[in-house]
Amino acid sequence: AVVSTQSTGREIPFAAIQYPLWEAMRAKYNPEGSGFKSGICGSVAGAIAGALTTPIDVVKTRLMTSTSNESVIEVIKQLSYEGVPAFFRGLTARIGWLSIGGFVYLGTYQTVLEIMS
């Protein structure tokens, strides 16, 4: 149950950032509804959302890999002691992965909408 709560705590903020960004970019840069352009918008939205939610992901990962029963507050205190960069460990890999995912997922979604209409 803890893993589910931790994952949800990361996914909700990510989605709350990614989808509105994607919709705004899609409306501005892709009014014709191109699947490829929608994928580009999704890639950028995923990268931004991923970067902004990386600290949440780092805390979640620390909790999941901890050998003791540390609380969220204890993990945040430890990361604070390590310095601000500790909250952004894995940022480049996360942005890369989420950019690719945003391109494929949201580009495919738009392409399917094109096909169905």
BANU-526566 format. One line per 4 residues: number of its first residue (from 0); for each residue x, y, z of N, C-alpha, C. Coordinates in Angstrom, 3 decimals. Layout:
BANU-526566
NUM> X Y Z X Y Z X Y Z ~ ...
***
This chain:
BANU-526566
0> 0.823 -1.199 0.000 0.000 0.000 0.000 0.862 1.255 0.000 ~ 2.029 1.196 0.662 2.894 2.364 0.729 3.419 2.727 -0.657 ~ 3.822 1.732 -1.442 4.355 1.989 -2.779 3.293 2.656 -3.640 ~ 2.080 2.174 -3.560 0.992 2.753 -4.335 0.783 4.219 -3.976
4> 0.794 4.528 -2.696 0.620 5.900 -2.245 1.779 6.760 -2.713 ~ 2.999 6.236 -2.621 4.171 6.998 -3.050 4.125 7.266 -4.548 ~ 3.769 6.270 -5.332 3.696 6.453 -6.778 2.603 7.443 -7.151 ~ 1.470 7.345 -6.491 0.366 8.265 -6.747 0.770 9.685 -6.377
8> 1.505 9.833 -5.297 1.971 11.145 -4.870 2.897 11.802 -5.867 ~ 3.509 11.010 -6.723 4.378 11.545 -7.770 3.602 11.728 -9.067 ~ 2.734 10.794 -9.405 2.042 10.822 -10.702 1.002 11.927 -10.797 ~ 0.311 12.213 -9.732 -0.719 13.252 -9.781 -0.104 14.629 -10.065
12> 0.935 15.049 -9.339 1.547 16.344 -9.686 2.126 16.355 -11.103 ~ 2.735 15.246 -11.529 3.294 15.168 -12.877 2.197 15.377 -13.914 ~ 1.103 14.649 -13.790 0.000 14.759 -14.746 -0.652 16.140 -14.683 ~ -0.737 16.714 -13.482 -1.342 18.039 -13.323 -0.516 19.125 -14.009
16> 0.759 18.861 -14.220 1.620 19.798 -14.942 1.660 19.444 -16.429 ~ 1.886 18.163 -16.737 2.086 17.748 -18.128 0.869 18.020 -19.019 ~ -0.315 17.581 -18.618 -1.469 17.678 -19.512 -1.900 19.117 -19.808 ~ -1.983 20.002 -18.814 -2.315 21.395 -19.162 -1.249 22.052 -20.057
20> 0.027 21.743 -19.800 1.086 22.278 -20.669 0.919 21.759 -22.093 ~ 0.683 20.471 -22.217 0.503 19.863 -23.546 -0.675 20.498 -24.266 ~ -1.785 20.648 -23.568 -2.975 21.246 -24.179 -2.701 22.679 -24.624 ~ -2.008 23.461 -23.798 -1.706 24.850 -24.156 -0.773 24.912 -25.362
24> 0.268 24.078 -25.354 1.203 24.072 -26.484 0.537 23.556 -27.749 ~ -0.288 22.548 -27.587 -0.997 21.982 -28.738 -1.921 23.027 -29.368 ~ -2.608 23.785 -28.530 -3.510 24.818 -29.045 -2.737 25.927 -29.766 ~ -1.570 26.263 -29.249 -0.791 27.357 -29.843 0.016 26.922 -31.060
28> 0.674 25.768 -30.967 1.620 25.359 -32.010 1.106 24.267 -32.944 ~ -0.057 23.719 -32.641 -0.555 22.601 -33.437 -2.063 22.695 -33.649 ~ -2.558 23.825 -34.116 -4.017 23.953 -34.279 -4.589 23.002 -35.332 ~ -3.747 22.548 -36.268 -4.236 21.635 -37.310 -4.337 20.194 -36.816
32> -3.799 19.891 -35.639 -3.963 18.557 -35.061 -3.012 17.498 -35.577 ~ -1.816 17.874 -35.979 -0.819 16.916 -36.457 -0.351 16.021 -35.309 ~ -0.305 14.718 -35.559 0.175 13.777 -34.552 1.629 14.010 -34.195 ~ 2.456 14.310 -35.214 3.877 14.547 -34.974 4.089 15.799 -34.119
36> 3.422 16.895 -34.481 3.563 18.131 -33.706 3.007 17.953 -32.290 ~ 1.951 17.189 -32.173 1.400 16.902 -30.849 2.410 16.123 -30.014 ~ 3.124 15.216 -30.677 4.174 14.469 -29.982 5.290 15.375 -29.505 ~ 5.675 16.344 -30.331 6.708 17.310 -29.927 6.231 18.106 -28.712
40> 4.987 18.554 -28.748 4.411 19.267 -27.603 4.398 18.378 -26.363 ~ 4.048 17.115 -26.551 4.036 16.164 -25.444 5.423 15.922 -24.881 ~ 6.412 15.909 -25.761 7.795 15.721 -25.334 8.260 16.881 -24.462 ~ 7.986 18.089 -24.893 8.377 19.275 -24.122 7.620 19.324 -22.800
44> 6.327 19.054 -22.844 5.512 19.059 -21.619 6.006 18.001 -20.642 ~ 6.354 16.821 -21.144 6.874 15.760 -20.289 8.201 16.137 -19.654 ~ 9.068 16.790 -20.422 10.367 17.216 -19.890 10.190 18.245 -18.770 ~ 9.324 19.218 -19.000 9.096 20.252 -17.983 8.467 19.646 -16.732
48> 7.426 18.843 -16.916 6.766 18.211 -15.771 7.727 17.288 -15.028 ~ 8.545 16.565 -15.778 9.528 15.671 -15.159 10.544 16.431 -14.331 ~ 11.029 17.541 -14.869 12.014 18.342 -14.135 11.406 18.903 -12.850 ~ 10.176 19.401 -12.946 9.540 20.004 -11.776 9.176 18.988 -10.703
52> 8.936 17.741 -11.097 8.544 16.725 -10.114 9.697 15.796 -9.724 ~ 10.904 16.071 -10.200 12.039 15.232 -9.839 12.260 15.158 -8.325 ~ 12.185 16.261 -7.579 12.369 16.122 -6.126 11.383 15.140 -5.475 ~ 10.158 15.123 -5.947 9.171 14.170 -5.419 9.610 12.749 -5.749
56> 10.109 12.539 -6.959 10.565 11.219 -7.373 11.781 10.772 -6.572 ~ 12.690 11.687 -6.286 13.876 11.346 -5.488 13.455 10.918 -4.086 ~ 12.547 11.657 -3.472 12.057 11.288 -2.132 11.385 9.919 -2.185 ~ 10.551 9.683 -3.193 9.865 8.393 -3.340 10.863 7.250 -3.492
60> 11.888 7.466 -4.314 12.892 6.431 -4.532 13.659 6.138 -3.255 ~ 14.017 7.180 -2.517 14.714 6.977 -1.245 13.852 6.184 -0.268 ~ 12.565 6.492 -0.229 11.668 5.760 0.671 11.576 4.286 0.273 ~ 11.484 4.045 -1.033 11.321 2.666 -1.510 12.585 1.836 -1.350
64> 13.750 2.467 -1.411 15.002 1.719 -1.330 15.614 1.738 0.061 ~ 14.962 2.401 0.979 15.479 2.495 2.342 15.416 1.142 3.045 ~ 16.462 0.841 3.793 16.481 -0.408 4.564 15.836 -0.218 5.934 ~ 15.587 1.036 6.297 14.881 1.312 7.551 13.517 1.900 7.231
68> 12.732 2.084 8.228 11.393 2.652 8.023 11.435 4.166 8.221 ~ 12.139 4.849 7.331 12.232 6.303 7.415 10.918 6.938 6.984 ~ 10.615 8.060 7.605 9.426 8.816 7.204 9.800 9.766 6.070 ~ 8.797 10.320 5.441 9.020 11.301 4.375 9.824 12.473 4.925
72> 9.486 12.932 6.099 10.185 14.069 6.719 11.657 13.733 6.942 ~ 11.942 12.519 7.404 13.338 12.118 7.630 14.122 12.080 6.325 ~ 13.500 11.590 5.275 14.162 11.544 3.963 14.426 12.964 3.457 ~ 13.454 13.838 3.592 13.634 15.225 3.151 14.744 15.898 3.951
76> 14.802 15.653 5.251 15.874 16.220 6.078 17.239 15.714 5.607 ~ 17.342 14.415 5.313 18.601 13.845 4.845 19.004 14.468 3.507 ~ 18.066 14.589 2.597 18.365 15.211 1.305 18.774 16.673 1.479 ~ 18.117 17.376 2.395 18.474 18.771 2.669 19.900 18.867 3.181
80> 20.281 17.932 4.031 21.648 17.886 4.554 22.650 17.668 3.416 ~ 22.270 16.878 2.413 23.137 16.605 1.268 23.206 17.794 0.308 ~ 22.263 18.698 0.394 22.247 19.889 -0.454 21.183 19.816 -1.533 ~ 20.872 20.955 -2.111 19.824 21.068 -3.130 20.044 20.109 -4.310
84> 21.279 19.942 -4.802 21.469 19.011 -5.930 20.997 17.586 -5.639 ~ 20.963 17.190 -4.381 20.505 15.838 -4.032 19.048 15.630 -4.435 ~ 18.247 16.689 -4.406 16.840 16.589 -4.782 16.660 16.399 -6.292 ~ 17.722 16.628 -7.051 17.627 16.553 -8.507 18.512 15.457 -9.102
88> 18.886 14.480 -8.280 19.662 13.361 -8.804 18.831 12.593 -9.830 ~ 19.452 12.276 -10.930 18.757 11.549 -11.985 17.935 12.432 -12.897 ~ 18.090 13.746 -12.784 17.284 14.683 -13.559 17.414 14.447 -15.061 ~ 18.639 14.306 -15.544 18.844 14.162 -16.989 18.174 12.899 -17.517
92> 18.360 11.787 -16.819 17.740 10.531 -17.253 16.217 10.628 -17.198 ~ 15.703 11.251 -16.154 14.250 11.388 -16.002 13.661 12.247 -17.120 ~ 14.309 13.364 -17.418 13.831 14.231 -18.496 13.879 13.489 -19.832 ~ 14.966 12.766 -20.066 15.077 12.016 -21.317 13.977 10.989 -21.467
96> 13.762 10.213 -20.431 12.749 9.157 -20.465 11.345 9.738 -20.640 ~ 11.036 10.791 -19.889 9.698 11.365 -19.944 9.450 12.141 -21.232 ~ 10.507 12.690 -21.822 10.370 13.352 -23.131 9.992 12.337 -24.201 ~ 10.701 11.216 -24.201 10.388 10.147 -25.169 8.972 9.633 -24.937
100> 8.641 9.387 -23.673 7.302 8.901 -23.339 6.217 9.873 -23.744 ~ 6.433 11.164 -23.493 5.452 12.182 -23.873 5.264 12.257 -25.371 ~ 6.366 12.123 -26.109 6.287 12.154 -27.569 5.471 10.971 -28.086 ~ 5.819 9.775 -27.620 5.147 8.561 -28.104 3.683 8.536 -27.665
104> 3.433 8.738 -26.382 2.081 8.616 -25.843 1.141 9.679 -26.412 ~ 1.540 10.942 -26.303 0.636 12.012 -26.724 0.612 12.175 -28.239 ~ 1.712 11.868 -28.901 1.706 11.873 -30.370 0.811 10.784 -30.924 ~ 0.887 9.604 -30.317 0.026 8.493 -30.744 -1.436 8.813 -30.470
108> -1.698 9.391 -29.317 -3.066 9.775 -28.969 -3.649 10.700 -30.029 ~ -2.891 11.724 -30.415 -3.367 12.672 -31.426 -3.535 11.996 -32.781 ~ -2.621 11.101 -33.124 -2.707 10.383 -34.400 -3.967 9.513 -34.447 ~ -4.258 8.839 -33.362 -5.468 8.007 -33.309 -6.715 8.886 -33.436
112> -6.691 10.054 -32.784 -7.824 10.981 -32.931 -7.993 11.407 -34.390 ~ -6.879 11.668 -35.081 -6.926 12.033 -36.500 -7.566 10.909 -37.323 ~ -7.142 9.672 -37.065 -7.630 8.514 -37.811 -9.123 8.307 -37.577 ~ -9.536 8.504 -36.322 -10.942 8.248 -35.970 -11.894 9.333 -36.450
116> -11.368 10.512 -36.749 -12.288 11.599 -37.151 -12.467 11.668 -38.648
***
